[in-house]
Amino acid sequence: MGVSEKAARRLPPLDLAALREAVLDPATKGLPFGLDAVRITDIAAQRWNLLNGDLPLPAAILKRDVLAANSAWMAEFTERNNLLIAPHGKTTMAPQLFDLQIADGAWAMTVATVQQLEVCRRFGVRRVLLANQPVGQEALDACFRALQQDDGFELYCLADSRTGVALLAEAALRLPPPRGNRLRVLVEIGFDGGRAGARTRDEAMAIARAVAASPGLVLSGFECFEGLLPDPASAGHLIDEVAAVADAAEAEGLFLPGEPVVLSAGGSSFFDRVGEQFRDVVFRRPVLRVLRSGCYLTHDSLGYASAFRRIVSETCLLLPSGGGLEPALEVWAYVQSRPERGRSILTMGKRDVGFDNGLPVPERWFRPGGTMTCPEPMPRGHAVLALNDQHCHLGTPGESPLQVGDMVGFGIGHPCTTFDKWSLLMVVDDDYRVVDAVKTYF
């Protein structure tokens, strides 16, 4: 893709003025008790510091400089390897973070539901990929109403059955899209035991033919979600299937003349395989190779950290010079009790931190009001044993320095299921001074 074509496809900055000026409910989780009404734009002026005890714990915080570095890393990675990125917005549901990703060259934002689609539209995202087959009249009609209301808005969605295509076609008849801005459809390729998606090439081609024959729809390409597969080889095989079926559709003339074909895959664990498998695909038309990873922005301390180490050690793609992805999201809690030998109870639970991809990892600690000037690494031997709704059971060795009132910072696994527990996350600098806040829309 040439420089001018890339520039033409860049998304404009989002309109965040209303978000930043909106008055926060003083009862919002994460805000200090008894706070007068405050706007997000006023947060930095409060001069709060997590380590000074200015925030109630538990608190979910984002490290500003790590966020920026992760976003820049992925921008350089995609640029160097002729990839586009449509980050999965469901990870954060935070338009302020969408705007950072768009500023670093995101081709589109990916969503999973029409509510998430509406959040994108509200703040001015001009190209959205709905990475699901819409079903139900409300969701189907929402897609076409979005196109009718703004003929400069591009919307992609998935189809994984001929029945699903028929539903889309019926909705297009009820709410015809603008002539030059039909609903763009990607055929989903799946695998046995996985989520949605055609299980055979024959079925995928039948779906593609149905899309191409339906007024109001346009066949734009093929995609998969490989993140649930157990290993890189399996992911690579599925991604190869996407390219193979797209090649067959090209040979059959199912794509509109002159239109690019989109090849896309979606996870954060195998994004190297997306670039490697799509790298050598050549058609008689432009090819848009779209990665949909979302968790790279905050990264984590568990599954994605392990996946990234594998990617760096194995990939033949060009990696950015200098550092790599680092965890930008932490959850902090107080030591509330040390009721028995080997166990401490902390003020954080299932309502505050994700636990579906491994229990959180205690990474650093701090004693307010003492001689410590910054958090120190957590000594070995500390590990989360269990989480209740509002409490964390921390395995604590006999020589542990922890006391009641100390602060512990946890790394997390699977950012999606930590973000959705917070409507407001504080943004901090390297000294844990609060410099901004991020609003989510779950």
N, C-alpha and C positions, 0 to 999 in steps of 0.2 A: 504494500500500500504506500503510495507516494505521500510526500509531506503535505501537499495541498488537499488530498483526499482526507487525510487524517484531521487536518484543521477543520474541514467542512463537517466532520462527524463529531467534533468536540461539543460537549454539552455546556451550556452557559451556567454561570454561578447560580446558586439557589437564592431565593428571596427569603432571608431569615429575619428580617426586621421585626415582623409581628411576633415571632417566637421569642426573640431576645427582649422585646419590650413587654411581653405579657407578665402580669403580676402572678407570682407563685403563691399557691395556697400555703399559709404558714404551717399547716399540719403535714406538709409533704415529707415523706420519709427521707432522711438525710439532712434536713435543715435543723439548726439549733432550736431548742425549746424556747417558746415565748418570743420568737422573732416577729418583728413587724413585717408587713407585706414588703416583698422585695422582688425586683425583676432579675432575670438572668444577667442582663447587662450590668447590674449593680454588684454582682457576686464578688468580683475581684476587689472592689473597693472596701469590702468588709474586713480584709486583711486577716482572714482565718488561716490557721495552720493546724493541720491534723495532729502534729506532735505536741502542740500546746494544749490539746484537749478542747479546741474550739468547736469541734464537730461531735455529735453523738455517735457512739459506736453501737452496732456495726455501721461501717461506712464503706461504700464501693467507690473507689477512686480510679481515675485514669491519669497516667503519666503523660503529660503534654509532649515532651520531647521524644518519648518512645513512640507514641502514636504517629508523630510526624515522620520519624525515621522509618517506621514500618510501611507507611503509605508511600514514601519515596522509594523504598527498596522494591516494592511490587511494581511501581510505575517504571522503574528502570529495567526490572526483569522482563516485563511484558514488552517494553520497547525493544530491548535487545534481541528478543526471540520472536518478533513479528506476531505477537499475540495482542488481543484486546481483552479488557476485563470489564465485566458487568457484575460488580460485587453484590453478594446476597445481602440485601438490606435487612432481612429478618434477623440477622445476627445482632444488630444494635438497635434497629428501629429509631435511629437518632439522626434527624436531618442535618444537624451540625456536622456529624461525621460523614454523612453522604456528601456534604459540600466539600470536605477535605478530599474525599476520594475522587470527586468530579474535578476538583482543581488539579489533581495529579493524573488526569487523563482518562477517567472511567468512561467507557463507551455508552453504558447504560447502567441503571440500577435494576437488580433482580429482586422480585418479591414472591411470596407464596400465596397470598390471599388478596381479595379485592379491597379489604380494609387497608392493607399495606400499600396497595396500588393508590388508594385515595390519599394516603399520607404523602406519597411521592408527588402526586399531582398538586396537592395543596401548596407545596413549597417549590414547585417549578421544575421538577425533573421532566425532561422532554423526551426521554426514551426509556421505556420500562419493559422488562422481560418478566412476565408472569409465569414462573416455572412450575406450572401445574395445568392440568386439564380443567377448565372451568366447567362446573355442573350446577344445576339448579338455576331457575329463571333469574333470580336476583343477581347472581354472579355473572351469568351469561350476558344479561342486559347491561350490567355495569361496564363490561368491556366495550360494547358498542356505543353506549352513552358517552364514554370518555372520548372516543374517536369523533363522535358527532359534535361534541362541545368544543373541540379544539383540533382543527385539521392540521396543525403543526405538531401534534403529539403522536409519537410512534409507539405502538403497543404490539408486543409479541406474546403469544401464549403457546401452550403445548397441546398436542393431541396424541392419544395413544390407542384409539379405537375408532372404527368406522361409526359406531354409535355416537361417540363423542363428537366426531366431525359433523354428524347430522344435527346434533344439538346446536353446535356453533352456526351451522348454515341456517337453521330455523331462526335463531336470534338475529342473524344478519338480515333476514327478510323482514322481521319485526322492526328493526332499527337499522336501516341501511347506512353503512359508513360512507364517508365522502368518496367520490369516485377514485381519487388518487391516493387514498389513505385507508386501504382495507386493513382488516385484522391480519397481521403477519403470524403464521403458524409454523412451529417447529415440531416435527414428528419425534416423539420420545421413543428411544430404544431402551428396553429393560433387560432383566436377566432373571432366571428362575430363582425364586426365594427373595427377590428384591422388591422394590416398590413398583409404581406404575411403569408402563412402557411396553411396547410391542415385544413379544418374545421371539419372533421369527422374522427373517428378512421378507418373506412373502407377505406377512401381515403388515409390516412397516411400509412396504411398497403399496399395498392396497389402501392404507391410510393416506399416504402421500397422493395417490391418484384421486381419492375422494376430496382432499383439500383443494387440489389444483382444479377440480371440476366445479367447485362451489362458488357462486357469486358472493362477493363480500369478503372472501378469504383469499389469501395468497400463500402459497408454499414458499417459505423462506429458508428452510434448512432442516437439520436433524440435530438431536442432542441426546445426552444421557446424564444420569447421576451415578457416578462410580464410587461415591464415598463410603457406601456400605460394604464394598467388596473387601476380602480379607488381605489382599496383597497387591503389590504393584503389577505383577504379571496379569492377574485377573482384570485389574482396572485397564491396563493397556489393551487387552483383548476386546473389552467392551467399547472402548474408544475407537478401536479399529473398525468395529461393526458400524459405528456412526459414519465413518468416512466411506466404508464400502457401500452402504445403502444410499448415501448421498451421490456417490459415483453412478449407481444404477439409475437414480432419478434424473441425473444430468443427461445420461445416455438416452433416456426415454423422453426428454424434452419437457419435464414437468415444471421447471422453473421459468419464471417470466424472462423474456429476452432482456439482456443488459443488467438484470438485477444481481447483486452479489448473493452467494450462498453462505449461510451461517452454519458453522460447525461449532458445537458448544459442549462443554462438560462442566460439572458443577462443584466438586468437592474441594476441601482444603487439604486433604491428606495426600493426594496424588496429583497435585497440579503440575508436577514435572512431566508426568505421563501425558497430560493433555497437550503440552507443547511438543513433546517428542513424537507422539503418534500423528498429530495433525501437521507437523512441520513440512512434510514432503508431499502433502495432498495438492494436486494441481488440477484445476478445471479450466474450461474455456472462458470463465467469467471470474471476477474477483472473489476471493474466499476470505470471509471474516472468521478468524479462529478466536472464539470467545471463551475465556475462562470465567467461571462464576464464583470463585472462592470468596468467602466473606470473612472468615475468622483470622485471616492474616493481619488485619488492622490492629487488633489487640493481642493476637497470638494467645498462648496459654503456657502453663507450666507442666502439662501432662501429655495428652495424646498428640496434639498438634506440634508440641515441642519435639516429641520423638519422631514424628513424621518429617519434620523439617530437617532434623539431623540426617535422616536417610536420604532426603532429597539432595542435600548439599554433598553428601558423600558419593551418590550414585549418578546423578544426572549428567547428561552430555550437553545440556543447554548452557547458554552463557549466563553466569551469575554476576550480579552487581559486585563491584569491588568494595572492599571494606566490610563491615559488620553484616549481620543478618537480622532475621526477625527476633524480637525480644518481647517478653510479656509486658503489656502496658496496663493491664487491669488487675487490681488487687482488692481484696476485701479485708478490712481491719476490724479487730474485736478486742475487748478487754478480757483479761483473766479475772473471772468473777469469783471463783472458789477453787481451793485445792483440798477437797473433802477427804481424800484418801490417797494412800501411797500409789504412785504411778498414774494418777489421773487428775487433770485439771479441767474445770468447766469454764468455757468462754462464752461471751455474749454474741454468738453468731449461730444460725441454724439453717434449716432447709428453706426458710423463707427469705434468706439473704444470699445464698451462694449455690451454684449448680453442683450436683453430685451424681449426675447420670453418666458421666465419663470419668469417674474416679473421684475420691474424696479430696477436698482442698489440701494444699501442701503448706505447712507453716514454714515461711522462708526467712522472716526477720522479726526482731522484737525491739521494744523501746520502753524505757522506764521514765515516765514524765516526772519533771521536777527534780531529777537527780543529776548525776555528772555526765550522763550520756548526751552527746551533741547530735547524734544521728542514729538511725536504726542499725543494729548489728545483726549479722547472720545468725539464724537460729541454730543453736548447738545440735549436734547429731543426737538421734535417739528420740526426738519429738515427732509424733505422727498422729493424725486424726484417727480416732477409733470409731466414732459414730457421730451422726448429727440428729438432733431432735428438731422440732419446729423452730425453736428460738435458742437452742444451746448446742455447743460443740464440745464433745468429749475428746480432750487432747491427751494422748499418751505421753507421760512426763517422766523421764528418768530421774533416779534419786538425786543426782548431782545437778539437776536443772536449776538455773538461776531465776526462773519465773516466780513472781510473787503476785498476790492479788493486787489489781490496779495496773499491772503492766499491760502494754499494748502488743498485739501480735498481728503481723501482716501475712496474709495467705495468698499464694498463687492458686489459680483456678484451672479447671479443665472445662472445655466446651463453653466458650464465651456466651453462646446463645442463651443458655439456661441460667446464667448469672445476670445478664442484662435485663431479662424479662422480670426480674424481681425488684427492679429499681425504676422509678419514674424520673429520678434525678441523680446524676453521678457527678461528683466534684472532680475537676481537672486540677492537677497539682504540678508544681515544678519539681526540680530535683531535691529541694529542701522541704517538700510536702507543704509548701505554701499554696493556698487555693488561688488559682488564677482565672478560673472560669467554671462553668457548670454546663452539663449536657442533658438535655431533655429527651426522654424516650416516649414512644407512642405505641405501646403494646395494648 
